[in-house]
């Protein structure tokens, strides 16, 4: 049938033969996913993911095939290895050990070594907040999510993401300066784990660069961010896996507190979901890369040839096959002022359908094959969006239609989802549209 291609499930959890190095800390087991309140499940999962992947995922990310690497692959830590610092430690005392840990795990050396700079709350929150404004791809795409009704009736999405960055984080990699910024002068196990993740992002930025996606193309930018987030997650998990029991208990307690901070940050569920999604998807993508035949060297290759669509990080077989989206008809110029247009990717489908989707069972359920969108302001000064989406088969397209009909009912008047013929595809596609004042 025209427009069909092979599909696959999401990558599995880490294989059972990966060794667990420590006993699990006293953290309650996560509840199973629910069709109701799926966004809340995913948001909570984003906060506790480090505990879920720590045991067995703390393998070194070796770069044996990169000429910049020195001294060959690092040896794996013993099961009794502990983190280089414990308890409450001044930042300046902790930093050298954290830098060494990240270099060992990534099999690379910083060049140059980034500054790790403490900031008090007010300054840190301003720095973290301003980092969101520099995300050009999201700044452009935010209007499309607003038109789709994501967090409708709440504060705008970017404001929600800024609240999360400023109030619910303790360390970040500042791409503008190349530095790692830390909240406060004293580190806990939780803060040090977050510094490790930020340092990993800094080190990965120093790898031989690939061609960056155009800054305005959100779907490709999402894929690149998910790769970086997944790499950072694996090294953070390796760090947590080496903590002694007291520090693991402290880490778990602070992790729960961070979850609480997200909940009371003032950010809507949509903003929390968008903030969490690259790390969750990137984690699954990293699982796949680490379990590939080339092992951890595949992570290096992924940075040199990064995923180009969000589908490729949701569905790793699409990445392995360098699968391109199905072509669907282009839209004519809208009647009004065009704001944005481009690919309506798998990430867009997942975000639009939340909270009525559970990532653990359904995102990446091979219901997406391709899509386009257009966002504009019409003559009545309404913000409008229309998107055409196709599944890989008629059956998966029909399931997408059912899902988007539920979306149209949820977001209210002005929204619709219908089946339409698509010439480029050679079969039916789903057409959604929404206008709001």
CORNORGI-V165565 format. One record per pair of residues at least 12 apart in sequence whose C-alpha atoms are under 7 Angstrom apart, sorted by sequence separation. I is the first residue (numbers start at 1). J is the second residue. D is the distance in Angstrom with one decimal. If there is no record, write none. Layout:
i,j,d
I,J,D
I,J,D
//
This chain:
i,j,d
170,182,5.9
171,183,6.2
307,319,6.2
374,386,5.5
405,417,5.3
418,430,5.8
419,431,6.1
84,97,6.0
170,183,5.1
350,363,6.4
373,386,5.6
374,387,6.4
404,417,5.8
417,430,6.7
418,431,5.4
373,387,4.0
417,431,5.6
418,432,6.6
142,157,6.8
372,387,5.5
373,388,6.4
417,432,4.3
60,76,6.4
371,387,7.0
372,388,5.4
401,417,6.7
416,432,5.5
417,433,6.7
59,76,6.8
371,388,5.3
372,389,6.7
401,418,6.8
416,433,5.4
180,198,6.3
371,389,4.2
401,419,7.0
415,433,5.5
416,434,6.5
180,199,6.7
370,389,5.9
371,390,6.2
415,434,4.1
171,191,7.0
370,390,5.4
414,434,5.1
415,435,6.8
170,191,6.1
369,390,5.5
370,391,6.9
414,435,5.3
346,368,6.1
368,390,6.1
369,391,4.5
414,436,6.5
171,194,5.8
368,391,4.4
369,392,4.8
170,194,7.0
171,195,5.6
178,202,6.7
367,391,4.8
368,392,6.4
173,198,4.9
345,370,6.8
367,392,6.5
172,198,5.3
173,199,6.9
345,371,6.2
171,198,6.7
201,228,6.4
344,371,4.7
173,201,6.6
285,313,5.7
343,371,5.8
344,372,4.5
173,202,6.4
343,372,4.4
344,373,5.4
367,396,4.9
401,430,5.7
74,104,6.1
132,162,6.1
342,372,5.6
343,373,6.2
367,397,6.6
201,232,6.0
282,313,6.8
285,316,6.6
342,373,5.7
200,232,5.3
281,313,6.5
341,373,5.4
342,374,6.8
397,429,6.5
22,55,6.9
74,107,6.2
129,162,4.6
281,314,6.1
341,374,4.2
367,400,6.4
397,430,6.9
21,55,6.2
73,107,6.0
311,345,6.9
340,374,5.9
341,375,6.2
20,55,4.6
21,56,6.7
197,232,4.7
310,345,6.2
311,346,5.4
340,375,5.2
20,56,4.5
129,165,6.0
197,233,6.4
310,346,5.8
339,375,5.5
340,376,6.9
19,56,4.9
128,165,5.4
129,166,5.5
310,347,5.8
338,375,6.3
339,376,4.9
18,56,4.9
69,107,6.4
70,108,6.9
128,166,5.2
197,235,6.6
338,376,4.3
69,108,5.3
197,236,5.2
337,376,5.4
338,377,6.6
390,429,4.8
126,166,7.0
196,236,5.8
336,376,6.5
337,377,5.1
389,429,5.8
390,430,6.1
125,166,4.2
336,377,5.5
337,378,6.5
388,429,6.5
389,430,5.1
125,167,6.8
194,236,7.0
328,370,7.0
336,378,4.4
388,430,5.5
389,431,6.6
62,105,7.0
63,106,6.9
193,236,5.6
326,369,5.6
327,370,6.4
328,371,6.3
335,378,6.1
336,379,5.5
344,387,6.8
388,431,4.5
61,105,5.5
62,106,5.7
63,107,5.6
325,369,5.8
326,370,4.6
387,431,5.8
388,432,6.5
60,105,4.5
61,106,4.7
62,107,5.1
325,370,4.7
387,432,5.3
60,106,6.3
61,107,6.6
193,239,6.4
386,432,5.5
387,433,6.5
193,240,6.6
386,433,4.2
385,433,5.6
386,434,6.6
229,278,6.4
230,279,5.8
315,364,5.9
385,434,5.5
229,279,5.0
233,283,6.4
314,364,5.3
384,434,5.5
385,435,6.5
384,435,4.1
226,278,4.3
230,282,3.9
383,435,5.4
384,436,6.5
225,278,6.4
226,279,5.9
229,282,5.6
230,283,4.3
382,435,5.9
383,436,5.4
353,407,6.2
382,436,5.3
383,437,6.2
226,281,6.3
227,282,5.2
230,285,6.7
231,286,6.4
382,437,4.5
222,278,6.9
226,282,4.3
230,286,5.4
381,437,6.9
21,79,5.0
189,247,5.9
124,183,6.0
189,250,6.7
190,251,4.7
119,181,7.0
121,183,6.3
189,251,5.5
116,179,6.0
117,180,6.2
118,181,6.0
119,182,6.1
120,183,5.9
114,178,6.3
115,179,5.0
116,180,4.7
117,181,5.0
118,182,4.7
119,183,5.3
120,184,5.2
190,254,6.3
114,179,5.1
115,180,6.2
116,181,5.9
117,182,6.0
118,183,5.8
119,184,5.5
114,180,6.8
118,184,5.4
118,185,5.6
140,216,6.6
141,218,6.5
137,215,5.3
136,215,6.0
137,216,4.4
136,216,6.3
137,217,5.9
138,218,6.2
137,218,4.9
224,306,6.3
224,307,6.4
137,221,6.8
223,307,5.7
223,308,6.1
223,309,5.7
223,310,4.9
220,308,4.9
222,310,6.3
220,309,4.9
168,258,5.9
219,309,5.7
220,310,6.5
223,313,6.2
219,310,5.7
110,203,6.0
168,261,5.5
210,303,6.7
329,422,6.1
91,185,5.4
102,196,6.5
167,261,7.0
168,262,5.6
210,304,4.9
328,422,6.5
329,423,6.4
90,185,6.0
91,186,5.3
209,304,6.5
210,305,6.4
329,424,5.4
90,186,4.4
91,187,5.7
208,304,6.9
328,424,5.1
89,186,5.8
90,187,5.9
102,199,7.0
327,424,6.1
328,425,5.4
88,186,6.7
89,187,5.3
98,196,6.2
102,200,6.3
164,262,6.3
167,265,6.4
327,425,6.1
88,187,5.7
89,188,6.7
88,188,5.1
87,188,6.1
164,265,6.3
87,189,6.5
163,265,6.0
163,266,6.9
164,267,6.7
163,267,6.3
160,266,6.8
161,267,6.8
160,267,4.1
160,268,6.4
161,271,5.8
160,271,5.5
154,268,6.4
157,271,5.4
161,275,6.6
151,268,6.0
151,269,6.7
151,270,5.1
150,270,5.7
219,343,6.9
219,345,6.0
105,235,6.6
83,239,6.7
83,242,5.2
82,242,4.7
83,243,5.1
87,247,6.4
81,242,5.9
82,243,5.3
86,247,6.8
82,244,6.0
58,234,6.4
57,234,6.3
58,235,6.7
58,237,5.6
59,238,6.5
57,237,6.5
58,238,3.4
57,238,6.5
50,233,7.0
54,237,4.4
58,241,6.4
53,237,6.4
54,238,6.2
54,240,6.4
55,241,6.2
50,237,5.5
54,241,5.4
150,352,6.5
148,352,6.6
48,255,6.9
47,255,6.9
47,259,6.0
44,259,6.9
22,241,6.4
21,241,6.6
25,245,6.7
25,248,5.7
26,249,6.4
25,249,5.7
27,252,6.4
43,272,6.3
39,269,6.9
43,273,5.7
46,276,5.4
144,375,6.0
65,297,7.0
43,276,6.1
64,297,6.8
39,273,6.3
46,280,6.1
62,296,5.4
63,297,5.2
61,296,5.0
62,297,5.9
147,383,6.0
63,300,6.5
147,384,5.8
148,385,6.7
147,385,5.7
144,385,6.6
149,411,6.0
11,284,6.4
14,287,5.9
13,287,7.0
11,288,6.1
148,434,6.6
147,434,6.8
147,435,6.9
147,436,7.0
10,314,6.5
11,315,6.9
10,315,5.3
11,316,6.4
9,315,6.7
8,315,6.9
8,317,6.6
39,354,5.8
38,354,6.9
39,355,4.4
38,355,4.9
42,359,6.8
37,355,5.6
38,356,5.7
37,356,6.7
38,357,5.4
36,356,6.2
38,358,4.9
35,356,6.2
35,357,6.3
3,326,6.5
35,358,6.3
34,358,6.8
33,358,6.3
33,360,6.9
10,364,6.0
9,364,6.9
9,365,6.2
9,366,6.9
8,366,6.4
7,366,5.8
5,392,6.1
4,392,5.2
3,392,7.0
4,393,5.7
3,425,5.5
2,425,6.7
3,426,6.8
2,426,5.8
//
